[in-house]
Amino acid sequence: LRTAKAFHWCDEKGIPWNMKLKAEARKEFEASREEKDPLIIARMLVTGRECVQQIQRKFNDADRRCWERIQTDSTYRDGGGKDGPR
């Protein structure tokens, strides 16, 4: 659920993605409460954690690239680029 907070933009219907992701996570959690097989529970936990980590890595990489682009654009806009002011 902490990862869902980072998704602050809205879908095409205007619904924030963080709300949609939280609702889906809650739905999956409730559905998995009935599972009694320890092996399946362990598999769900490991798979879920791996998925969250992968999403966090991709999100952080994309965020880093955005900030680098902003920094680069700001440098060029302020006249600090190798080609001088635009």
C-alpha positions in Angstrom: 0.0 0.0 0.0 2.9 2.4 0.6 4.0 1.9 -3.0 0.5 2.8 -4.2 0.9 6.3 -2.7 3.5 7.2 -5.3 0.9 6.8 -8.1 -0.7 10.2 -7.8 -2.0 10.7 -11.4 -5.5 9.8 -12.6 -6.7 7.3 -15.2 -8.8 8.3 -18.2 -11.9 8.5 -16.0 -10.3 10.8 -13.5 -9.9 8.2 -10.8 -6.5 8.4 -9.0 -4.4 5.4 -9.6 -3.4 5.2 -5.9 -7.1 4.7 -5.0 -7.5 2.0 -7.6 -4.4 0.2 -6.5 -5.4 0.3 -2.9 -8.8 -1.1 -3.7 -7.3 -3.9 -5.8 -4.8 -4.8 -3.1 -7.6 -4.9 -0.5 -9.6 -7.2 -2.7 -6.7 -9.6 -3.2 -5.9 -9.6 0.5 -9.5 -10.4 1.4 -9.6 -13.2 -1.3 -6.4 -14.7 0.1 -7.6 -14.8 3.7 -9.4 -18.0 3.0 -6.3 -19.8 1.8 -5.2 -22.5 4.2 -2.3 -24.2 2.3 1.0 -22.9 3.8 2.9 -23.5 0.6 0.4 -21.4 -1.5 0.5 -18.7 1.2 4.3 -18.6 1.1 4.3 -18.5 -2.7 1.8 -15.6 -2.7 3.9 -13.7 -0.2 7.2 -14.2 -2.1 5.6 -13.4 -5.5 3.8 -10.4 -4.1 7.0 -9.0 -2.6 9.0 -9.5 -5.7 6.3 -7.7 -7.8 6.3 -4.8 -5.4 10.1 -4.5 -5.4 10.1 -4.6 -9.2 7.5 -1.9 -9.5 9.4 0.2 -6.9 12.6 -0.1 -8.9 11.0 0.8 -12.2 9.2 3.7 -10.6 12.3 5.0 -8.9 14.3 4.6 -12.2 11.6 6.6 -14.1 11.5 9.2 -11.4 15.3 9.6 -11.4 15.3 10.0 -15.2 12.6 12.6 -15.0 14.6 14.6 -12.4 17.7 14.3 -14.6 15.7 15.6 -17.6 14.4 18.5 -15.5 18.0 19.3 -14.4 19.3 19.1 -17.9 16.5 21.3 -19.3 17.0 23.8 -16.5 20.7 24.0 -17.2 20.1 24.6 -20.9 17.3 27.1 -20.3 19.6 29.1 -17.9 22.3 29.3 -20.4 24.6 26.7 -18.8 24.5 24.1 -21.6 27.3 23.4 -23.9 25.5 25.2 -26.8 24.8 28.3 -24.8 21.4 30.0 -24.3 18.5 29.1 -26.6 
